[in-house]
Amino acid sequence: MSIDDLCEYAINFLLAGHGSARQLAVNLAERIPENPPLELVFILSITASGIEETFAGEGTAGLAADSWRIAALLGVDLYMMQNQGHAHAKCRDLLTYWQTVDRYFIS
């Protein structure tokens, strides 16, 4: 999938109520396991920005804020992975980290 397709998927996922931004991050990592995990941060940021700009309103403000928060938490996880010597080049590495070290995203 292209970045544009993934961003569109992410916006639709949140707006349709398929889950939270945290669940979206896991879903995306599973969809693109060979891609760099910073791509997830980018997608969630574009999603948050797109929701803020296009769907402004009380109901969507929380979705955008949650997407920004999860994008930041992904950055924290990637920093911790790097500092702790974990593989961190691909989304599959992030999934492994979540399963073995930090279960916040998959709990």
C-alpha positions as semicolon CSV with decimal commas, in nm:
position;residue;x (nm);y (nm);z (nm)
1;M;0,000;0,000;0,000
2;S;0,116;0,351;-0,071
3;I;0,147;0,614;0,202
4;D;-0,160;0,790;0,062
5;D;-0,360;0,466;0,079
6;L;-0,241;0,399;0,434
7;C;-0,333;0,752;0,544
8;E;-0,677;0,719;0,388
9;Y;-0,719;0,380;0,555
10;A;-0,615;0,529;0,892
11;I;-0,858;0,821;0,870
12;N;-1,142;0,589;0,773
13;F;-1,047;0,344;1,052
14;L;-1,080;0,615;1,316
15;L;-1,380;0,800;1,175
16;A;-1,576;0,477;1,124
17;G;-1,515;0,379;1,486
18;H;-1,318;0,062;1,412
19;G;-1,092;0,128;1,709
20;S;-0,864;0,370;1,885
21;A;-0,545;0,525;1,752
22;R;-0,354;0,272;1,964
23;Q;-0,536;-0,014;1,791
24;L;-0,475;0,156;1,458
25;A;-0,099;0,163;1,524
26;V;-0,097;-0,212;1,584
27;N;-0,319;-0,274;1,282
28;L;-0,089;-0,070;1,059
29;A;0,226;-0,240;1,192
30;E;0,070;-0,576;1,111
31;R;-0,025;-0,458;0,760
32;I;0,322;-0,328;0,675
33;P;0,565;-0,542;0,879
34;E;0,861;-0,480;0,647
35;N;0,824;-0,100;0,640
36;P;1,021;0,133;0,867
37;P;0,832;0,199;1,192
38;L;0,878;0,575;1,162
39;E;0,630;0,541;0,878
40;L;0,365;0,471;1,145
41;V;0,453;0,797;1,320
42;F;0,418;0,979;0,989
43;I;0,085;0,813;0,905
44;L;-0,063;0,886;1,248
45;S;0,056;1,247;1,227
46;I;-0,093;1,296;0,880
47;T;-0,412;1,130;1,003
48;A;-0,435;1,362;1,304
49;S;-0,370;1,666;1,091
50;G;-0,620;1,557;0,826
51;I;-0,891;1,497;1,085
52;E;-0,824;1,836;1,244
53;E;-0,835;2,022;0,913
54;T;-1,112;1,836;0,732
55;F;-1,346;1,713;1,003
56;A;-1,323;1,991;1,262
57;G;-1,568;1,941;1,542
58;E;-1,604;1,826;1,899
59;G;-1,650;1,463;1,805
60;T;-1,335;1,450;1,596
61;A;-1,109;1,665;1,815
62;G;-1,053;1,370;2,047
63;L;-0,965;1,143;1,757
64;A;-0,704;1,389;1,633
65;A;-0,559;1,442;1,981
66;D;-0,539;1,066;2,037
67;S;-0,362;1,020;1,704
68;W;-0,105;1,285;1,795
69;R;-0,053;1,121;2,136
70;I;-0,005;0,775;1,987
71;A;0,237;0,911;1,725
72;A;0,443;1,058;2,010
73;L;0,432;0,731;2,208
74;L;0,551;0,543;1,900
75;G;0,848;0,778;1,887
76;V;0,920;0,704;2,253
77;D;0,908;0,329;2,189
78;L;1,144;0,361;1,894
79;Y;1,385;0,565;2,105
80;M;1,373;0,306;2,383
81;M;1,424;0,022;2,134
82;Q;1,731;0,194;1,996
83;N;1,875;0,271;2,340
84;Q;1,816;-0,081;2,467
85;G;1,978;-0,242;2,164
86;H;1,660;-0,393;2,018
87;A;1,617;-0,429;1,645
88;H;1,411;-0,131;1,531
89;A;1,441;-0,106;1,154
90;K;1,104;-0,259;1,061
91;C;0,749;-0,261;1,189
92;R;0,785;-0,630;1,267
93;D;1,058;-0,532;1,515
94;L;0,814;-0,295;1,679
95;L;0,553;-0,571;1,703
96;T;0,811;-0,799;1,867
97;Y;0,903;-0,524;2,113
98;W;0,538;-0,477;2,204
99;Q;0,491;-0,851;2,256
100;T;0,804;-0,901;2,466
101;V;0,892;-0,575;2,640
102;D;0,620;-0,310;2,639
103;R;0,268;-0,450;2,608
104;Y;0,089;-0,112;2,619
105;F;-0,002;-0,117;2,251
106;I;-0,124;-0,476;2,242
107;S;-0,298;-0,498;2,578
